[in-house]
Amino acid sequence: MSGETVVVVGGGIAGLATAWQLARLGARVCLVEMEPAAATHASGRNAAIFRSVDMHPDTAGLATRSRALLNDLGVPGALRARGVLLLGPEDRVDALATRAREHTVRHERLDPNGCARRAPLVAGGGGTGGLWVPGDGVLDVHAVVQALLGRLRAAGAEVLLGCPVALSVTPGGAQVRLADGTVRQGGAVVLAAGAWSSALAGRAGLGLPLRAMRRHLAHLGGVENVDAEHPVVWGTGPDEVYFRPESGGLLASPCDEAEGPPGEPPIDETVAALLAERLGRLAPAVAGAQLRRLWTCQRTFAPDREFVLGPDPRAPSVVWATGLGGRGMTCGLALGELAARAALGLAPAPAAMLPGRLLPPAPGADGVAAGG
Ligand SMILES: Cc1cc2nc3c(=O)[nH]c(=O)nc-3n(C[C@H](O)[C@H](O)[C@H](O)COP(=O)(O)OP(=O)(O)OC[C@H]3O[C@@H](n4cnc5c(N)ncnc54)[C@H](O)[C@@H]3O)c2cc1C
């Protein structure tokens, strides 16, 4: 391992988790975040649901590793395992159960009565049943972020907040220009800038086709007897929607998606009607809920919705750790470990996540002569 400083751009879960693992591996680390506080964007404005069973083949494995790293972090109550109930058409629930079995995630198939017993707010919602995942639940995101910052500082890492940076690539490797004009060059630069990653890299000629997709969250009140320990409920069918208890009411999302430029997306008030409609169908007891607050943030996706992690083949000292989509709070700690190992050349990133897959094939790479 070289003694050069690794610069991590972005103080969301991807950057914090990568920087923590770099420090654990003995590397010198500098984490730079443009906002005055860490986790200001997606990592601080999400639903905080730890959901280890979905249709991605790698989620359950990464969630299991993240859970272990959460224990290493030593934050009491960081994951409140109040259970996640996944509802949906029978074939979808079957497929999720298969996924859970493959990864030995504890689960149980429930009929509609069993669902209502576990999650009383879905009583009367119809449907054919669901999948109960008792070990999943809700993260204390603030505590996790503070613990990561604490670990970084204790390890002597530099943490620069309020420090937007620019990236460039020179024959000597990647360079990062800090807000005060100073330049860092030497070791790897990890791009963990969420929705901004592609624009940041693009100015250094390394853009990738990532998309920033807005999603709304709502805080709802006016629902009788919301038990703070009620499980998370996720309708996984075509009318996707989820909710969980929060501050005496419910936190819910209609799982909307709209592409936009990286930044603070505007709120679309019409989403409230979509949420009410979807919630009403899934959980009639919630149909009369009143909207207390609506907010948005962006999730960042590669076209294939797989993570983007590993060295850029055009400039290998630039290491991507982005495209966390809607799974970043669940998988982020494990992804940080993978990114740190890739940045230090200790282990290659998983092939399915490599950024090179998003580049057009090099001329002649398919065996056809490039010309002349
Ligand atoms: C509405 C919503 C609900 C969600 N719910 C869940 C959920 O329940 N469970 C789950 O697992 N996931 C959820 N997610 C997904 C999760 O929040 C994201 O996958 C994760 O936060 C992405 O983390 P990140 O570090 O890649 O990005 P971010 O948290 O956005 O961090 C990127 C950071 O880079 C900084 N930055 C950008 N450009 C620069 C620059 N030039 N210089 C310095 N710093 C820069 C930004 O300020 C930002 O802080 C949700 C997301 C949204 C939007």
The ligand as an SDF file (V2000), in Angstrom:
LIG
                    3D

 53 58  0  0  0  0  0  0  0  0999 V2000
  -36.4590    9.7840   -0.8850 C   0  0  0  0  0  0  0  0  0  0  0  0
  -35.4100    8.7210   -0.6930 C   0  0  0  0  0  0  0  0  0  0  0  0
  -35.6680    7.6340    0.1420 C   0  0  0  0  0  0  0  0  0  0  0  0
  -34.6960    6.6470    0.3280 C   0  0  0  0  0  0  0  0  0  0  0  0
  -34.9410    5.6460    1.2000 N   0  0  0  0  0  0  0  0  0  0  0  0
  -34.0000    4.6810    1.4140 C   0  0  0  0  0  0  0  0  0  0  0  0
  -34.2330    3.6480    2.3440 C   0  0  0  0  0  0  0  0  0  0  0  0
  -35.2450    3.6260    3.0220 O   0  0  0  0  0  0  0  0  0  0  0  0
  -33.2890    2.6730    2.4820 N   0  0  0  0  0  0  0  0  0  0  0  0
  -32.1230    2.6780    1.7520 C   0  0  0  0  0  0  0  0  0  0  0  0
  -31.3110    1.7590    1.8890 O   0  0  0  0  0  0  0  0  0  0  0  0
  -31.8640    3.6960    0.8840 N   0  0  0  0  0  0  0  0  0  0  0  0
  -32.7680    4.6850    0.6950 C   0  0  0  0  0  0  0  0  0  0  0  0
  -32.5360    5.6950   -0.1740 N   0  0  0  0  0  0  0  0  0  0  0  0
  -31.2860    5.6770   -0.9430 C   0  0  0  0  0  0  0  0  0  0  0  0
  -30.1220    6.2590   -0.1550 C   0  0  0  0  0  0  0  0  0  0  0  0
  -30.5200    7.4130    0.5360 O   0  0  0  0  0  0  0  0  0  0  0  0
  -28.9900    6.5820   -1.1520 C   0  0  0  0  0  0  0  0  0  0  0  0
  -28.6770    5.4110   -1.8980 O   0  0  0  0  0  0  0  0  0  0  0  0
  -27.7370    7.0390   -0.4590 C   0  0  0  0  0  0  0  0  0  0  0  0
  -28.0050    8.0490    0.4760 O   0  0  0  0  0  0  0  0  0  0  0  0
  -26.7330    7.5710   -1.4810 C   0  0  0  0  0  0  0  0  0  0  0  0
  -25.5820    7.9590   -0.7760 O   0  0  0  0  0  0  0  0  0  0  0  0
  -24.3880    8.7120   -1.4950 P   0  0  0  0  0  0  0  0  0  0  0  0
  -23.3290    8.8790   -0.4760 O   0  0  0  0  0  0  0  0  0  0  0  0
  -24.0610    8.0180   -2.7600 O   0  0  0  0  0  0  0  0  0  0  0  0
  -24.9970   10.1270   -1.9420 O   0  0  0  0  0  0  0  0  0  0  0  0
  -25.2600   11.4570   -1.0840 P   0  0  0  0  0  0  0  0  0  0  0  0
  -25.8060   11.1440    0.2470 O   0  0  0  0  0  0  0  0  0  0  0  0
  -26.0420   12.3740   -1.9460 O   0  0  0  0  0  0  0  0  0  0  0  0
  -23.8100   12.0340   -0.8520 O   0  0  0  0  0  0  0  0  0  0  0  0
  -23.0660   12.6280   -1.8790 C   0  0  0  0  0  0  0  0  0  0  0  0
  -22.3560   13.8230   -1.2650 C   0  0  0  0  0  0  0  0  0  0  0  0
  -21.4110   14.3610   -2.1920 O   0  0  0  0  0  0  0  0  0  0  0  0
  -21.3510   15.7480   -1.9650 C   0  0  0  0  0  0  0  0  0  0  0  0
  -20.7410   16.3950   -3.1470 N   0  0  0  0  0  0  0  0  0  0  0  0
  -21.2720   16.4630   -4.3810 C   0  0  0  0  0  0  0  0  0  0  0  0
  -20.4290   17.1440   -5.2060 N   0  0  0  0  0  0  0  0  0  0  0  0
  -19.3600   17.5040   -4.4680 C   0  0  0  0  0  0  0  0  0  0  0  0
  -18.1580   18.2230   -4.7510 C   0  0  0  0  0  0  0  0  0  0  0  0
  -17.8900   18.7240   -5.9720 N   0  0  0  0  0  0  0  0  0  0  0  0
  -17.2670   18.4240   -3.7370 N   0  0  0  0  0  0  0  0  0  0  0  0
  -17.5040   17.9370   -2.4950 C   0  0  0  0  0  0  0  0  0  0  0  0
  -18.6380   17.2560   -2.1710 N   0  0  0  0  0  0  0  0  0  0  0  0
  -19.5460   17.0300   -3.1500 C   0  0  0  0  0  0  0  0  0  0  0  0
  -22.8030   16.1440   -1.7500 C   0  0  0  0  0  0  0  0  0  0  0  0
  -22.9350   17.3680   -1.0750 O   0  0  0  0  0  0  0  0  0  0  0  0
  -23.3080   14.9500   -0.9310 C   0  0  0  0  0  0  0  0  0  0  0  0
  -23.2490   15.2040    0.4710 O   0  0  0  0  0  0  0  0  0  0  0  0
  -33.4570    6.7130   -0.3630 C   0  0  0  0  0  0  0  0  0  0  0  0
  -33.1940    7.8220   -1.1830 C   0  0  0  0  0  0  0  0  0  0  0  0
  -34.1410    8.8290   -1.3410 C   0  0  0  0  0  0  0  0  0  0  0  0
  -33.8320   10.0160   -2.1840 C   0  0  0  0  0  0  0  0  0  0  0  0
  1  2  1  0
  2  3  1  0
  2 52  2  0
  3  4  2  0
  4  5  1  0
  4 50  1  0
  5  6  2  0
  6  7  1  0
  6 13  1  0
  7  8  2  0
  7  9  1  0
  9 10  1  0
 10 11  2  0
 10 12  1  0
 12 13  2  0
 13 14  1  0
 14 15  1  0
 14 50  1  0
 15 16  1  0
 16 17  1  0
 16 18  1  0
 18 19  1  0
 18 20  1  0
 20 21  1  0
 20 22  1  0
 22 23  1  0
 23 24  1  0
 24 25  2  0
 24 26  1  0
 24 27  1  0
 27 28  1  0
 28 29  2  0
 28 30  1  0
 28 31  1  0
 31 32  1  0
 32 33  1  0
 33 34  1  0
 33 48  1  0
 34 35  1  0
 35 36  1  0
 35 46  1  0
 36 37  1  0
 36 45  1  0
 37 38  2  0
 38 39  1  0
 39 40  1  0
 39 45  2  0
 40 41  1  0
 40 42  2  0
 42 43  1  0
 43 44  2  0
 44 45  1  0
 46 47  1  0
 46 48  1  0
 48 49  1  0
 50 51  2  0
 51 52  1  0
 52 53  1  0
M  END
$$$$
